[in-house]
Amino acid sequence: MTADRQRFVDIYERHHDAVLRYAWRRVGPDHAADVAAETFTVAWRRLPEVPGGAPLPWLYGVARNLIANRARKNRRNSDPLVGLEENMHPAETDQAEAVGQRELAVAAFHNLPEQDQELVRLIAWEGLSLSEAATVLGCRTPTVTVRLHRARRRIEKLMNSSLEEVTS
């Protein structure tokens, strides 16, 4: 086995499941395997560009771009991509307050700009560090830090204003 092939196999074996979960949370189970396969196809073709120490953020960035391309194509063809909303909420226990808080949080999350939603997903769902999220998003770590802080403030403000509307 050549060194390049072995490197690719190692990357694939270590990160395939994470890339698949990343795609599943964004496009649903019907399209996640295709996105993961396309991501690793790109990784094979561009293997010299894949960072040696931490390839996962780079792979997430490729998957993110593939998903964005699919979404644009589907909008043009009027064939909507499987929605995030269908897949992002695990079943809660039967606690009314927790359900209410979750609904407020989800509504606030959906009122964020798409760019901020993706940042929150990378940090909260994928467990990336700020520098890894910056790699995925193609920006600098300080930019991600500021955007995350602002997104958190927006979510809090939206949740508080929604809560005030419900209680008044």
N, C-alpha and C positions, 0 to 999 in steps of 0.2 A: 504494500500500500504506500502511495506517495505521501510525502509530508503534508501537502495541501489537502489531500483527501482525508488523512487522519485528523488534521485540524478541523476540517468541516464536520466530520463525524463526531468529534468531541463537542463542538459547539452545539450541534443538533441534539445530541443525547442530553447535554446539560440544560438546554434552554427551550426545547420544543414544547414541553408542557406549559411553561410560563407564557410563551408566545400564544399558544392555543387558548389559555385562559384569558389573556389580554384581549384577543380577538372575540372570544365568546361573549365577554361582558359588553362589547361594543356593537357586535353585529348579530349576536344570537347563535344558537347551535347549528342552524342550517348553513351558515356561511363561514363559521369560524375555522373549520378544517381547511377550506380553500385559502383563506387569508394566511393561515400558518404555512401552508405549502408554498404559496407564492412568496412569502417572506424568506423562507429558506432557499428558494430558487434564486432570489436576488442575492442572498448571502453567498451562495456558491459562485454566482457569476462575478460578484464583487469581493471575493474573499480577501484580496490584499487590503481592502478598505475597512474590513471588520476589525475593530480594536482588539488587541490581544488580551489585555487585562480584564476588560469589562465589556463583553460583546452584547449583553442583554439590553442596555439602553439603546444601542445602535439598532438592534433587531426590533425593539418597540417603535423606534422612529420609522423604520421601513414599513412595519405593519400599519402604523398610523397613516402614512402616506398612501398605502394601498387601499385602506378603508376610505380615505378621503376621495381617492380616484373612483372607487366603486360608487360612493354616494353621489358624486357629480354625474357619473354615467347613468345611474338609476334615476336621478332627478330629470335628466334629459329624456330618458325613456319612460318616464312616469311609472316606474316600477320601484316602489319605495323599499329601502333597506329595512331589514328587521329592526324594530325600534329598541333603543336602549331601555326604555321604560318597562318593557315586558320582562327584562332579565335582571334588573338591578336591585330588586327588593326581595330579599328572602322573607319567608313567612315569619311574622312576629308572634310572640305569645299573646294571649288574649288580654292584654293590658291596655285599656282605653287611652290612658295618658301617653304611653309609649307609642301607640299607633298615631295619636294626634301629633306628637312631636315629630315622628318620622314623616308624616304627610306634610307638615310645615317645612321640614328640612328638604324633602324631595321637591316641593314646589319652589322653595328658595333656590335650590340647585339648578332647576330648569330655567329659572329667570336669569341666571348668570350667562354672560356671553360664552359661546362655544369654546373659545380659547381658554377661558377660566375653568369651564367644566372639565376639559381634558387635563388641565393641570391638577385639579382636585382628584380626578380619577387616578392619575399617575402616582400621586403621593399617598392617597388613602387606599386605593384598591390594589395597586401594583407594589406598594411599599418601597417606592424609589426614594432615594435621597434627593435633596434639592439639586445637587450637581448632576445626578443621573437624569432627573426630569429635564434639566436644562439641555442635556445632550439630546434627549428625545425631541424636544421642542425646537432645537436649533438656535438657542439663545444662551446668554450668559447666566451664571448662577445668581448674581445679584438681581437680575431682572426677574428671575423665577421667584426669588425671595419676596420681592415687592409685590408681584402679581398674586402670590399666594396669600400674603397678608391682606391685600385689598379684597380678594375673593372671600376670605373668611369674614371680613368686616361686612361685605355685602350680604352674605348668607345670614349673619347675625341680625343685621338691620331688617332684611326681608322677613325673617322669622318673627322678630319682635313686632313689626308692623302688622303682620298677618295675625298674630296672637291678639294684638290690641283690637283688630277688627272683629275677631270672634267673640271676645269678652265684652265688647261694648254694644 
